[in-house]
Structure formats: structure tokens, C-alpha cells
Amino acid sequence: QGFLARLRGLLELKIFQYNITFGLYMLDPWERWVFNIAALVTLTLLVYSAYTQIVSPLWMAVAEGEGGSPGAWLAKLFPIKPLINGHRDDL
């Protein structure tokens, strides 16, 4: 067997496992398409929001050169002021 045949066999196995895991084998083809499109859109939005909320601000903090410590990056990502005497002073 060649490389492409083994790759095809692995891909078919993973598709089979996906269909069995999520119970898609009992759906009609059009229902499977709807489910797969909804799953793809959900995954795309999850990756996009994770990038815009975590990775992009992290790169901006690094590019601005705010300190060399991870603590400075975390403070830039999550600007949470500590409680002083049980309350925040900016409220």
C-alpha cells in the first residue's frame, strides 16, 4: 500500500468514528449536511472569538513592549483592579 492509500484509510476511519460518536449515521444525508454546517459555523465562531479576545490583545501587549513579564501581559489582557478594604475604589 502506498502513502495515499493509508492516508485515505485513516481519513475514512476518522469520518466513521465522527459519524458514530455523534450519531450521524442514523440521519438522512441532508440532515447530516445541516448538522455538519452548524458544527463548522460554531467551531469557526469559537476560533474567531478566541483569537480576537485572547491572542490579538496578547500580541498587542507584546508589541507595545509593556514589561517583559507575563504578569504585565495578563494585566493588559484582564484589567481587573484589586479589592481594597473589601471594595474597589473606582466604583
C-alpha positions in Angstrom: 0.0 0.0 0.0 1.1 3.5 -0.8 1.1 6.6 1.3 -2.1 7.9 -0.3 -4.0 4.6 0.3 -3.0 4.6 4.0 -4.0 8.3 4.3 -7.3 7.6 2.7 -7.9 4.7 5.0 -7.1 6.9 8.0 -9.5 9.6 6.8 -12.3 7.1 6.2 -11.7 5.7 9.7 -11.9 9.2 11.3 -15.1 10.1 9.4 -16.6 6.8 10.5 -15.7 7.5 14.1 -17.1 11.0 13.8 -20.4 9.6 12.5 -20.6 7.0 15.2 -19.6 9.3 18.0 -22.3 12.0 17.2 -24.9 9.6 16.0 -24.9 11.0 12.4 -25.1 7.5 10.9 -28.9 7.5 11.6 -29.6 10.8 9.9 -30.6 11.4 6.3 -27.8 12.9 4.1 -29.4 16.4 4.1 -29.8 16.3 7.9 -26.1 15.3 8.2 -25.2 18.3 5.9 -27.2 20.6 8.2 -25.5 19.3 11.3 -22.1 19.5 9.8 -22.6 23.0 8.6 -23.9 24.1 12.0 -20.9 22.4 13.7 -18.5 24.1 11.3 -20.0 27.5 11.8 -19.9 27.0 15.6 -16.3 25.9 15.5 -15.4 28.8 13.2 -17.0 31.4 15.6 -15.3 29.8 18.6 -11.9 30.0 17.0 -12.5 33.6 15.8 -13.7 34.8 19.2 -10.8 33.1 21.0 -8.4 34.8 18.6 -9.9 38.2 19.0 -10.3 38.0 22.7 -7.1 36.3 23.7 -4.4 36.1 21.0 -4.9 39.5 19.5 -4.7 41.5 22.8 -1.7 39.4 23.8 0.1 40.3 20.6 -0.8 44.0 21.1 0.6 43.9 24.6 3.8 42.3 23.4 4.1 44.7 20.5 3.7 47.7 22.9 6.6 46.4 24.9 4.9 46.5 28.3 7.5 45.0 30.5 9.0 41.6 29.8 7.0 39.7 32.4 3.9 37.6 31.8 2.3 39.5 34.6 2.3 42.7 32.6 0.6 40.9 29.7 -2.0 39.4 31.9 -2.7 42.8 33.4 -3.2 44.1 29.9 -5.5 41.2 28.9 -7.5 41.3 32.1 -7.6 44.8 33.5 -9.0 43.9 36.9 -8.3 46.2 39.8 -7.8 44.5 43.2 -10.2 44.9 46.1 -9.1 47.4 48.7 -10.8 47.1 52.1 -13.5 44.9 50.6 -14.4 47.3 47.7 -12.9 48.7 44.6 -12.0 52.4 44.6 -13.4 53.1 41.1 -17.0 52.1 41.8 
